[in-house]
């Protein structure tokens, strides 16, 4: 018989206590593993303040330091602070108040950065809008977020006008119209900076497995914490003037926002922004601006190494080169080759684990490169959770914390996890439970408490590293008048990693062809989402009426052509340019 003062056996302890026990054990393991490798606390260079508050701080303490570089254009902190203050004044004069949403539909350019900072300075909500969107996608995001003002590019005005009637948009600022832009940034300054770190500050849209994309509610506290984690994640704080970050990732995606805007500006460093992937431009920029960090795919680094001008550039400043293994994985051979070519202090390593819901930088791989420890496992090594963040592996069905080494669902809690999904209480309740984000991803933790990523329980597809969610593509395809049902699965592809393959059942008597549906899809969604289309008389169903996607995936794999069929190239985030970005 157990008396009241005897401890409960482990299996009889309430789930909450078992979770706490697991977290205590993991934190102890992780504290030990960090020693000599990583910082164990988040250290803010300029204290805790808003993002535009950091720009103000650096404008006072290092006014002439370069904050933003774009081609031949260099904007100092003093200039960036003034431009931001004046555009915030323009927004205020047009009725933008704290909590109002403002859409920013731009490629990589200084105007994007200035617009984002101005929106935050005014206390409004930044809504980055993908400039690769087609009408249906753009209409959905504008209707859902409800921005009344959109900052856009001249090449996108026609598309915006096409969908504008069904949205709340009442005014458009064309950022590359020099007269309009100069008037906006020539407005009287706002003269103040919103300072509520916990107010809604951004809606970063992410796809999902049920319908159209959802807005992740993020605050400036989330942003600053992520930026600080990236700064601290380079190792013991260097004696430099902040991160010098080169970014060719689109800044309307949250990973590009972190690398190209937040991390350099919060640290008092410099953002070297490129419009797109260009190996010659990357080599020149790293050497000229003494770039300290960048993130690219394994293919990007291979292309740099093979470039005829590689040896002409000194890249030794690049002490934190980060890789993302989307199609090809990082290998010890590539790491050794890069280090031999660039210098002993430039060590290629995986970036981190993360997602839009967590602001993407939840782990740090620094310090595990000796002996290629991080590359020796059978899964992607993601490193230790950044200080203040907890990663716990739970059983998908029961929510039980799983033992070290056992795979299960990756769950995350910490200072950068989304507050909720915008106007989606059911999705919020499903994802945020007991203070933890349930990611739907599969992973395991090792003896040090490091995360190893094993894959997605969701059926997301990665095309050159860009996320394609089948449910979103299915929802868009279903808008065609001849489509009764659509099921989208992944097919492996040597060039893109994966590609979407759509099985479609059409209405009785329809004469529409697969190619016609594909052409229609190309006009309805971003080109990297456009699927190969196959029409079936019937889709295979389970006894409960669900589509048997596993059967369709097997069929797609068995019938896939040995070479990739012709598909539209991925659209560049720079409107009007035919060159695709690497992602």
C-alpha positions, 0 to 999 in steps of 0.5 A: 500500500502506498502512503500519501507521503510516498512519491508516485511511480513514474507511470502514475504521475500526472502528465503535466508532472511527467512533462516537467520531469522530462524538461528538467532532465533535458535542460540539465543535459543541454546546459552541460552540452552548451559549455564551451560551445554556445552561450547559455543566456540571451544577451541583447546588445542594446537592451530589450527594445522594439525593432525600430527602437534598436534602429533609433539606438544605433542612430544615436550611438553609431549614426554613420555606420552602414545599416543597409546596403543594396547594390551601390546604395548605402543607408546609414543608421541616421538615414534609416531612422529618419526615413522610417520616422517620416514614412511612419508620419505619412502612414499616420496622416493617412489614418493608420493607427496601432493595430491596423494592418499594412501590406508590404508587397515588394521584392528585396529592396530598401523600400521593403525594410523602410516600410516594415520599420515604419509600420512597426514604428507606428504601432501598426501590423506588418503584413508581408505579401509574396510578390510571386502570388497570383490573383487567388492567393493575393485575394485570400491574404488581403481579404484575410488580413484586411490591410487598408494600405499596401506598399507595392511595386509598379509591376504588381499594381495591375494584379492588385487592382484586379483583386482590390474590389473585394478587399479593404485596400483603400490606398496604394503606395508604389515604392518604385514610383520615385515621385510618390515614394519621395513624397512619402519619405519626405513627410513630416516625421511621426516623432515617436516610436510605439514601444509595446513589445507584446502588441500584435506586430506582424502577420506572417502567413504560412500554409497548412494542411487544411485550406488556405494559408493562415496568418501567424500572429507575431510580436516585436518581442518575438522578433527581437528574441529571434534576432538576438538568438541569431546574434548570440548563435555565432559564438561568444560575442565577437568584438565587431559592430554587429552582424554583417549579414548577406541575404538573397533570401526573399525578405517577405519570407520570415527566414529572409526577414530574420537574416536580412532585416532583424538580425543585422539591425537589432545587433547594430550591424549591416544588412547587405541585401541582394535582389536574388541569388547571383554567385558573382554578386555574392562573392563580390559582396562578401569580400567588399563588405566583410560579410560575417554570415549568410545562409544558402542551400548546399547547392549555393555553396557548391556553385560558389566554389565552382565559380571562375572568380572564386579565388579572386575574392577574400571570403575569410570574414565569413565566419558563420556560413550557414547551410540549408539541406533542402535537396542535397545534404551537407557532407564532411567532404563539402565542409572540408573543401569549403574550409580549405578554400576559404579559411580555417575559421569559415566552417559550414554548418546547418542553420537551425530548426524552425518554422513560421510559427516559431519565427524559424530560429529555434536551435543552434548547431554551433560547436558540434562540428569537431570531427563532423559530429553533427554530420555523423547521424542518420537524420538532419542535426539541428543542434541545441534549443536556443536559450529560453526555448524548450523542445520536447518530443511527445507521442503523437497520439497520447501526448506522453513525453518520449524517452531520449532517442525515441522519435515522436512529435516535435513540440516547442515552447519559448519567447518567439512562438506565435501568439495565435493564428489570425482569426482561426481559433480552431487552428490555434486550439489544435496547434497550441496546447498546454503552452506548447506548439505542436508542430506535426514534425517528427524528430528525436533528441539525443543524449545531449538534448540536441534535436534531430529532424526526421521529417514531417508528419504533415504531407508538405512538399518541398520544391527547391526548399520552398514549402508547397502545402497540398491542401492549399494547391487542392483548394485552388484547383477546386476553384476550376469549374470542371474540377470535382476533387483534387489530391496532391502528393509529392514526387521525388525530383532530382532537380528540385528535391520534390514536385507536386503531382495532382490527381483530379476528378472532373465533372461528368462530360468535361472535355478539359485536359490535364494540360489545360488544367495545368495552364489554368493552375499556372495562372492561379498560383505561384509557379513553384506550386504548379503541379503535374496534373493527371485526370482520373475517373475516380479517386481511391477512397477509404471506407470512411470516404477519405482519399487514399493519398498513400496509394496515390503517392505510390502510383505517382512514384511508379509512373513518374518520368525518369527526367523532370517534365517541363514546368514553369521556372520558379518566379523570382521575387523581383517583379519583371525579371526571369531569373529564379531565386535559390531557396 
